[in-house]
Amino acid sequence: MRKLWFLFPCSVLLLIAFSMLACGSSNRLQSIRISPATASSHAQFTATGTYADGSKVVPLDALWSQNSPWVKNQIADKISVDANGMASCLTAAGTFSIQATAPVDPHVPLSQMGPTTLQVYGTAQLTCP
């Protein structure tokens, strides 16, 4: 009976440890900064990701879009943004938002990210003459 009593606290401690590992004790993405913050006509934007431990990743692998990647694009004929953050003016004058979006969990690949994935985004501005 004494041996069984010893196993119970050990089992509880192991369960707690595994739960903490599974629930995201990993380093999480906290913010995305895009540089340059503003640009004109044609520009290469770069995303910098800052994680909970203060580390930074440049360039951060992100989904680039003209707004949220989950909202139908209403300005596709006015500007273009490719998968690498290269943005160009096409037909319109004005200032447009450029957005980089990445999952909070660094272990989630961009290809598996969806509208319900916890995510962080950063924005910059592209001014078209």
Long-range contacts (C-beta under 8 A, 24 or more apart in sequence): 24-105, 26-105, 26-106, 26-107, 27-51, 27-52, 27-53, 27-55, 27-106, 28-52, 28-104, 28-105, 28-106, 29-102, 29-103, 29-104, 29-105, 29-106, 29-120, 30-120, 31-120, 31-122, 32-60, 32-62, 32-100, 32-101, 32-102, 32-120, 32-121, 32-122, 33-122, 34-85, 34-98, 34-100, 34-122, 34-123, 34-124, 35-124, 36-124, 37-124, 37-125, 38-124, 38-125, 38-126, 38-127, 39-87, 39-124, 39-125, 39-126, 39-127, 40-126, 40-127, 40-128, 40-129, 41-88, 41-89, 41-126, 41-127, 41-128, 41-129, 42-86, 42-87, 42-88, 42-89, 43-86, 43-87, 43-126, 44-84, 44-85, 44-86, 44-87, 45-81, 45-85, 45-86, 45-87, 45-98, 45-100, 45-124, 46-85, 47-85, 47-100, 47-102, 47-122, 49-102, 49-120, 51-106, 59-85, 60-100, 60-102, 61-102, 61-110, 62-100, 62-101, 62-102, 62-110, 63-100, 63-101, 63-102, 63-110, 63-113, 64-98, 64-99, 64-100, 65-98, 65-99, 65-101, 66-96, 66-97, 66-98, 66-99, 67-97, 67-99, 68-99, 68-101, 68-121, 69-99, 69-101, 70-114, 70-115, 78-128, 79-126, 79-128, 87-126, 89-126, 89-128, 89-129, 92-128, 93-128, 93-129, 94-127, 94-128, 95-125, 95-126, 95-127, 95-128, 96-125, 96-126, 96-127, 96-128, 97-123, 97-124, 97-125, 97-126, 98-123, 98-124, 98-125, 98-126, 99-123
